[in-house]
């Protein structure tokens, strides 16, 4: 082969090497870029999931919100049993409320002013309401037998008259319940004191009709309510 041919062949070989090197580098760059993008997306997804989990964890500190989110199908959102008592200077204004009872009678809170009044929010399909119903009736009967100035009234938040009356008969309830399912007036009167959909809830009003205590959820023991009522009766003694 001539020197001219050797130079030509050598030049072509170097061109092929450069082309191969450039092509390989470009392929490697594209592969590296794609891999980096995929890693970036994956990392972003993990970060988003972590942030969402953190947010959810923060929200679940609210037991009512947690029960709403879990969607258990139990048809009520129960409170956590928290008992709150308010001193006289924290009770705010008297609450005026009323309505038609399951028996068709009119109830007006003005008629029980001067008594310590227990107001229980309930409905027949609520399992904790069924558990606490005999306890509430036992407490009512005890104060009635003692001749104490104590009144009890229920606020039924969901049922019509027939269902409410059947419940009262089954559990031997001796106090009236306002039917509030259609108007919601009684619940509105206590807005701020009764969390939305928290059933059962029991409020205790002082002799002036002010909210002095709240049991958010099922009443666990008669002595809890008896103690609250006794303290309020003693305030005016």
C-alpha positions in Angstrom: 0.0 0.0 0.0 1.2 3.5 -0.8 1.9 6.2 1.8 -1.1 8.1 0.5 -3.3 5.1 1.0 -1.9 4.6 4.5 -2.6 8.2 5.5 -6.1 7.9 4.0 -6.8 4.7 5.9 -5.4 6.1 9.2 -7.6 9.2 8.8 -10.7 7.2 8.3 -9.9 5.0 11.3 -9.5 8.1 13.5 -12.8 9.4 12.2 -14.5 6.1 13.0 -13.0 6.1 16.5 -14.1 9.7 17.2 -17.6 8.9 15.9 -17.9 5.8 18.0 -16.6 7.7 21.1 -19.0 10.6 20.5 -22.0 8.3 19.9 -21.2 6.2 23.0 -20.8 9.4 25.1 -24.1 10.7 23.9 -25.9 7.4 24.6 -24.3 7.4 28.1 -25.4 11.0 28.7 -28.9 10.2 27.6 -29.0 7.1 29.8 -27.5 9.0 32.8 -30.0 11.9 32.3 -33.0 9.4 32.1 -31.8 7.5 35.1 -31.4 10.7 37.1 -34.8 12.0 36.1 -36.4 8.7 37.2 -34.5 8.8 40.5 -35.7 12.4 40.9 -39.3 11.5 40.3 -39.1 8.5 42.7 -37.5 10.7 45.3 -40.2 13.3 44.9 -42.9 10.7 45.2 -41.4 9.4 48.4 -41.2 12.9 49.8 -44.8 13.6 48.9 -45.9 10.4 50.6 -43.9 11.3 53.7 -45.5 14.7 53.8 -48.9 13.3 53.4 -48.4 10.8 56.1 -47.1 13.6 58.4 -50.2 15.7 57.7 -52.5 12.7 58.3 -50.8 12.0 61.5 -51.4 15.5 62.6 -55.1 15.4 61.7 -55.7 12.1 63.6 -55.0 13.9 66.9 -58.7 15.0 66.5 -60.7 11.8 67.5 -63.8 13.1 65.8 -62.0 13.8 62.5 -60.4 10.3 62.7 -63.7 8.6 63.1 -65.1 10.5 60.2 -62.2 9.6 58.0 -62.3 5.9 58.9 -65.8 5.5 57.4 -66.7 2.6 59.7 -70.4 2.7 58.8 -71.5 2.8 62.4 -73.7 5.9 61.6 -72.5 8.0 64.5 -69.4 9.7 65.6 -68.8 9.2 69.3 -66.9 11.6 71.6 -63.9 10.3 73.5 -65.4 10.5 77.0 -63.8 13.8 77.9 -65.4 15.5 80.9 -65.2 19.3 81.0 -66.4 21.4 83.9 -66.7 25.2 83.7 -66.4 27.6 86.6 -69.1 30.2 87.1 -67.2 32.9 85.3 -66.6 30.7 82.2 -70.2 29.6 81.6 -71.3 32.4 79.3 -75.0 33.2 78.8 -78.0 31.1 79.7 -79.1 28.8 76.9 -82.8 29.0 75.9 -84.1 26.0 74.0 -87.2 24.0 73.5 -89.3 21.9 71.1 -91.9 19.2 70.8 -91.3 16.0 72.7 -91.8 12.4 71.4 -95.1 12.4 73.3 -96.3 15.5 71.5 -95.9 17.9 74.4 -94.2 21.2 74.3 -90.9 21.7 76.2 -89.5 25.1 77.1 -86.2 25.4 79.0 -87.8 28.4 80.9 -89.9 25.9 82.7 -86.9 24.3 84.4 -84.9 27.4 85.3 -84.0 27.2 88.9 -83.2 23.5 88.6 -79.9 21.9 87.7 -80.7 20.5 84.2 -79.2 17.5 82.5 -79.5 17.6 78.7 -78.6 14.4 76.8 -78.2 14.3 73.0 -79.0 10.9 71.6 -80.8 8.8 69.0 -82.0 5.1 69.0 -79.5 3.7 66.5 -76.5 5.0 68.5 -74.9 2.0 70.3 -73.3 4.1 73.1 -76.7 5.8 73.6 -78.3 2.5 74.3 -75.5 1.6 76.8 -75.8 4.9 78.8 -79.6 5.1 78.8 -80.2 3.0 81.9 -77.4 4.9 83.7 -79.0 8.3 82.9 -82.4 7.0 84.1 -80.9 5.6 87.4 -79.3 9.0 88.1 -82.6 10.8 87.3 -84.6 8.5 89.5 -82.1 8.9 92.4 -82.4 12.7 92.4 -86.2 12.5 91.9 -86.5 10.2 94.9 -84.4 12.6 97.0 -86.7 15.5 96.0 -83.7 17.4 94.5 -84.2 20.3 92.1 -82.9 18.4 89.1 -84.5 18.1 85.7 -83.6 15.8 82.8 -84.4 16.3 79.1 -83.2 14.5 76.0 -82.6 15.9 72.6 -83.2 13.3 69.9 -81.1 14.4 66.9 -82.3 11.8 64.3 -85.5 9.9 65.0 -89.2 10.5 64.5 -91.7 10.2 67.3 -92.5 6.5 67.0 -88.8 5.4 67.1 -88.1 7.7 70.0 -91.1 6.5 72.0 -90.2 2.9 71.5 -86.7 3.5 72.8 -88.0 5.3 75.8 -90.3 2.4 76.6 -87.7 -0.3 76.1 -85.2 1.4 78.4 -87.8 2.7 80.9 -86.9 6.4 80.4 -88.8 8.7 82.7 -87.9 12.1 81.2 -89.0 13.7 77.9 -87.0 14.1 74.8 -87.3 16.9 72.2 -87.5 15.7 68.6 -84.9 17.9 66.9 -84.3 16.0 63.6 -86.4 18.3 61.5 -85.5 21.8 62.8 -82.2 21.3 64.6 -83.2 24.3 66.8 -82.1 22.7 70.1 -78.7 21.7 68.6 -78.3 25.2 67.2 -79.0 26.7 70.6 -76.0 24.8 72.1 -73.7 25.4 69.1 -70.1 25.6 70.3 -70.9 23.3 73.3 -71.9 20.2 71.3 -69.5 19.3 68.5 -71.2 18.4 65.2 -72.3 14.8 65.0 -70.8 13.9 68.5 -73.4 11.6 69.9 -74.0 11.0 72.7 -73.1 14.2 74.5 -74.5 15.1 77.9 -74.5 18.7 79.1 -75.3 19.9 82.7 -76.8 23.3 83.1 -76.6 25.3 86.3 -79.7 26.8 87.9 -79.4 29.8 85.6 -79.4 27.7 82.5 -75.7 28.1 81.7 -73.6 25.1 80.5 -71.5 24.1 83.6 -70.3 20.7 82.4 -70.0 18.5 79.3 -69.5 14.8 78.9 -68.4 14.2 75.3 -69.3 10.6 74.6 -70.8 7.8 76.5 -71.5 8.3 80.2 -69.4 5.5 81.8 -70.6 5.6 85.4 -73.5 7.1 87.3 -71.2 8.5 89.9 -69.6 10.9 87.4 -72.9 12.6 86.6 -74.1 12.4 90.2 -70.9 14.2 91.4 -71.3 17.0 88.8 -75.0 17.6 89.7 -74.3 17.5 93.5 -71.6 20.2 93.0 -74.0 22.4 91.1 -76.8 21.9 93.7 -74.3 22.9 96.4 -73.4 26.1 94.6 -76.7 27.7 95.5 -77.2 26.0 98.9 
